[in-house]
């Protein structure tokens, strides 16, 4: 089968399944199956797929048509300009979380500092901060052992393990840092109310429950993080959260302890309030 025909069939199948970007996904799956650059596939439509590549493409397409996330199928994805491993069982980095990184970089002291990224997943937040600021050091923590192994792999890929501890953390309270020693606590915690989990997109339901389920009201982890920030952050230190929607943002505004002064609420590219920034007073 020629590449052009394989692509047409795949686009049709993905479109029929309701996948929103069938052309882009077909290009990525086809190039991955054939171990060729997408530009080559597009420039050489008469390229004939080897039998092994065609079989591999069928297997990959089957996984995607069962709504397994593309990031899991490809095994890696880009976040903040860097390629990260994205194996099944670990929360997938999302573009909205890049806003959290941007605001963290704006608030961190230029001369460096010490931060905690709780709920690190692939390590995408911690890794991005460390790559952008050579004087920083930090801890990347998660309750999911598979996430910690993935974060460790990604940090090692960019030579950052000497500046970041990957820590298996069941709650923010078990982090091995002294009181008042953090310059920043940053987190994209589980924030979806338990009752809403069943209504999530099929792709999202492939992701680990521990990275999604925020308890009855979606705020279970936020409460623990507020308490941890009160203890761990130095005076003048920063706390940044990602949140799910306007309702959750309003709730967090009202429930933040008095030791935190709200410094800003920032919208993502869809206009949804997404990142909250507080300063420890």
C-alpha positions as CSV (number, residue, x, y, z in Angstrom):
1,X,0.0,0.0,0.0
2,X,1.2,3.5,-0.8
3,X,1.6,6.1,1.9
4,X,-1.1,8.4,0.3
5,X,-3.7,5.6,0.3
6,X,-2.8,4.5,3.9
7,X,-3.2,8.1,5.0
8,X,-6.6,8.5,3.3
9,X,-8.0,5.4,4.9
10,X,-6.7,6.4,8.3
11,X,-8.2,10.0,8.0
12,X,-11.6,8.5,7.1
13,X,-11.5,6.1,10.0
14,X,-10.5,8.7,12.5
15,X,-13.1,11.1,11.2
16,X,-15.8,8.5,11.5
17,X,-14.8,8.0,15.1
18,X,-15.2,11.7,15.8
19,X,-11.6,12.5,16.4
20,X,-11.1,16.2,16.1
21,X,-7.8,16.5,14.1
22,X,-7.9,13.4,11.9
23,X,-5.4,14.7,9.3
24,X,-2.7,15.7,11.9
25,X,-3.2,12.4,13.8
26,X,-3.0,10.3,10.7
27,X,0.3,12.0,9.7
28,X,1.8,11.4,13.2
29,X,0.6,7.7,13.3
30,X,1.8,7.0,9.8
31,X,5.2,8.6,10.3
32,X,5.6,6.7,13.6
33,X,4.6,3.4,12.1
34,X,7.1,3.8,9.3
35,X,9.9,5.5,11.4
36,X,9.9,8.3,8.9
37,X,9.5,12.1,9.3
38,X,6.0,13.4,8.6
39,X,7.5,15.7,6.0
40,X,8.8,12.7,4.1
41,X,5.5,11.0,4.1
42,X,3.8,14.1,2.7
43,X,6.5,14.8,0.1
44,X,6.6,11.1,-1.1
45,X,2.9,10.0,-1.4
46,X,3.9,7.1,-3.6
47,X,6.2,5.7,-0.9
48,X,5.2,2.1,-0.5
49,X,4.8,0.8,3.0
50,X,6.7,-2.3,4.0
51,X,4.5,-5.2,5.2
52,X,5.8,-4.8,8.7
53,X,5.1,-1.1,8.7
54,X,1.6,-1.6,7.4
55,X,0.9,-4.2,10.2
56,X,2.2,-1.8,12.7
57,X,0.1,1.0,11.4
58,X,-3.0,-1.2,11.7
59,X,-2.2,-1.9,15.4
60,X,-1.6,1.7,16.2
61,X,-4.7,2.8,14.4
62,X,-6.7,0.2,16.3
63,X,-5.5,1.6,19.6
64,X,-6.4,5.2,18.6
65,X,-9.9,4.2,17.3
66,X,-10.5,2.6,20.8
67,X,-9.8,6.2,22.0
68,X,-6.5,5.5,23.6
69,X,-4.7,8.9,23.8
70,X,-2.3,9.6,21.0
71,X,0.4,10.6,23.5
72,X,0.3,7.1,25.0
73,X,0.5,5.5,21.6
74,X,3.5,7.6,20.4
75,X,5.1,7.3,23.8
76,X,6.3,11.0,23.9
77,X,4.9,14.5,23.5
78,X,6.1,18.0,23.5
79,X,5.7,20.4,26.4
80,X,7.2,23.9,26.7
81,X,9.4,23.2,23.7
82,X,10.8,19.9,25.0
83,X,10.0,16.3,24.2
84,X,8.9,14.2,27.2
85,X,8.2,10.5,27.6
86,X,4.4,10.0,28.0
87,X,3.8,6.3,28.8
88,X,0.4,4.9,29.7
89,X,-0.5,5.3,33.4
90,X,0.9,8.8,33.8
91,X,-1.1,12.1,33.4
92,X,-0.6,13.6,29.9
93,X,1.0,17.1,29.8
94,X,-1.5,19.7,28.5
95,X,-1.0,23.1,26.8
96,X,-2.9,24.8,29.6
97,X,-0.3,23.8,32.1
98,X,2.3,25.8,30.1
99,X,0.6,28.9,31.5
100,X,1.4,27.6,35.0
101,X,5.1,27.3,34.0
102,X,5.1,30.8,32.5
103,X,3.7,32.4,35.7
104,X,6.1,30.4,37.9
105,X,9.1,31.7,35.9
106,X,7.8,35.2,36.2
107,X,7.6,35.0,39.9
108,X,10.7,33.0,40.8
109,X,13.8,35.0,41.9
110,X,16.3,35.4,39.1
111,X,19.1,34.3,41.3
112,X,17.6,30.9,41.8
113,X,15.6,29.2,44.5
114,X,14.1,26.0,45.8
115,X,10.7,24.7,44.7
116,X,8.3,21.8,45.2
117,X,6.2,20.6,42.2
118,X,3.6,18.4,43.8
119,X,1.6,16.1,41.5
120,X,4.5,16.2,39.0
121,X,3.2,13.5,36.6
122,X,5.7,13.3,33.7
123,X,7.8,15.9,35.5
124,X,6.8,18.5,32.9
125,X,6.5,21.5,35.3
126,X,9.7,20.8,37.3
127,X,11.7,20.0,34.2
128,X,10.6,23.1,32.4
129,X,11.5,25.4,35.4
130,X,14.9,23.8,35.8
131,X,15.7,24.0,32.1
132,X,14.8,27.7,32.0
133,X,16.6,28.6,35.2
134,X,20.0,27.1,35.7
135,X,20.3,28.2,39.4
136,X,17.0,26.5,40.5
137,X,16.7,23.3,42.4
138,X,13.6,21.4,43.5
139,X,11.5,18.4,44.3
140,X,9.2,16.7,41.9
141,X,6.6,14.7,43.9
142,X,3.8,12.4,43.0
143,X,1.7,9.6,44.6
144,X,1.9,7.5,41.5
145,X,5.0,5.3,41.4
146,X,4.8,5.1,37.6
147,X,4.7,8.9,37.4
148,X,7.8,9.2,39.6
149,X,9.7,6.7,37.4
150,X,8.7,8.7,34.3
151,X,9.6,12.0,35.8
152,X,13.0,10.6,36.8
153,X,13.5,9.4,33.2
154,X,12.6,12.8,31.8
155,X,14.7,14.7,34.2
156,X,17.6,12.4,33.4
157,X,17.1,12.9,29.7
158,X,17.9,16.7,30.2
159,X,20.7,16.2,32.7
160,X,18.6,17.6,35.7
161,X,18.8,14.8,38.3
162,X,21.5,16.6,40.2
163,X,19.2,19.5,40.8
164,X,15.9,17.7,41.4
165,X,14.7,15.0,43.8
166,X,12.0,12.7,42.4
167,X,9.9,11.8,45.5
168,X,7.1,9.3,46.0
169,X,4.6,11.4,48.0
170,X,1.2,10.2,49.2
171,X,0.4,13.7,50.6
172,X,2.2,17.0,50.6
173,X,2.9,16.4,54.3
174,X,5.5,13.7,53.7
175,X,7.9,15.9,51.7
176,X,11.3,16.1,53.3
177,X,11.8,19.9,53.6
178,X,12.2,22.1,56.6
179,X,9.6,24.7,57.6
180,X,10.0,27.9,55.7
181,X,12.5,26.5,53.2
182,X,10.6,26.7,49.9
183,X,10.7,29.7,47.6
184,X,7.8,28.2,45.6
185,X,5.1,25.5,45.8
186,X,3.6,24.8,42.3
187,X,1.0,22.2,41.6
188,X,-1.4,20.9,38.9
189,X,-3.2,18.6,41.4
190,X,-6.2,16.3,40.9
191,X,-9.2,18.7,40.8
192,X,-12.1,16.9,39.1
193,X,-15.0,16.2,41.5
194,X,-15.5,12.5,41.9
195,X,-19.1,12.5,40.5
196,X,-17.9,14.1,37.2
197,X,-15.3,11.4,36.4
198,X,-17.8,9.2,34.6
199,X,-18.7,12.0,32.2
200,X,-15.1,12.7,31.0
201,X,-14.0,12.2,27.4
202,X,-13.0,8.6,26.6
203,X,-9.4,9.6,26.2
204,X,-9.2,11.2,29.6
205,X,-10.6,8.1,31.2
206,X,-7.5,6.2,30.1
207,X,-5.4,8.4,32.4
208,X,-4.7,7.5,36.1
209,X,-7.5,8.1,38.5
210,X,-5.0,9.4,41.1
211,X,-4.2,12.3,38.8
212,X,-7.8,13.3,38.2
213,X,-10.0,12.6,41.2
214,X,-10.1,15.7,43.5
215,X,-12.6,14.2,45.9
216,X,-16.2,15.1,46.5
217,X,-15.9,18.8,45.7
218,X,-12.6,18.6,43.7
219,X,-10.7,20.5,46.4
220,X,-9.3,17.8,48.5
221,X,-5.7,18.3,47.4
222,X,-6.0,22.1,47.4
223,X,-6.7,22.0,51.1
224,X,-3.7,19.9,51.8
225,X,-1.5,22.1,49.6
226,X,-2.7,25.2,51.4
227,X,-1.7,23.7,54.7
228,X,1.6,22.5,53.3
229,X,2.4,25.9,51.8
230,X,1.7,27.6,55.2
231,X,4.3,25.4,56.7
232,X,6.9,25.0,53.9
233,X,7.0,28.4,52.2
234,X,9.3,31.2,53.4
235,X,7.8,34.6,54.0
236,X,7.5,36.2,50.6
237,X,7.4,32.8,48.9
238,X,5.0,31.9,46.1
239,X,2.2,29.3,45.6
240,X,0.7,28.6,42.2
241,X,-2.1,26.3,41.4
242,X,-3.8,25.2,38.2
243,X,-7.6,25.0,38.5
244,X,-10.4,23.5,36.4
245,X,-12.9,26.2,35.9
246,X,-14.3,29.6,37.1
247,X,-16.3,27.9,39.8
248,X,-13.3,26.3,41.3
249,X,-11.2,29.5,41.0
250,X,-13.9,31.4,43.0
251,X,-13.9,28.6,45.6
252,X,-10.1,28.8,46.0
253,X,-10.2,32.6,46.3
254,X,-12.6,32.3,49.2
255,X,-10.9,29.4,51.0
256,X,-7.2,30.4,50.9
257,X,-5.8,30.8,54.4
258,X,-5.1,34.4,55.5
259,X,-1.3,33.9,55.3
260,X,-1.7,33.9,51.5
261,X,-2.3,37.1,49.5
262,X,-3.7,36.6,46.1
263,X,-1.4,38.0,43.5
264,X,-3.3,37.2,40.3
265,X,-5.7,35.0,38.3
266,X,-4.7,34.2,34.8
267,X,-6.8,32.9,31.9
268,X,-5.7,30.2,29.4
269,X,-6.0,30.6,25.7
270,X,-9.7,29.7,25.8
271,X,-10.4,32.5,28.2
272,X,-10.9,30.2,31.2
273,X,-9.4,31.2,34.5
274,X,-6.7,28.6,34.9
275,X,-3.8,29.7,37.1
276,X,-3.9,31.3,40.6
277,X,-0.8,32.9,42.2
278,X,-0.5,33.7,45.9
279,X,2.3,35.2,47.9
280,X,3.1,34.0,51.5
281,X,2.9,36.9,53.9
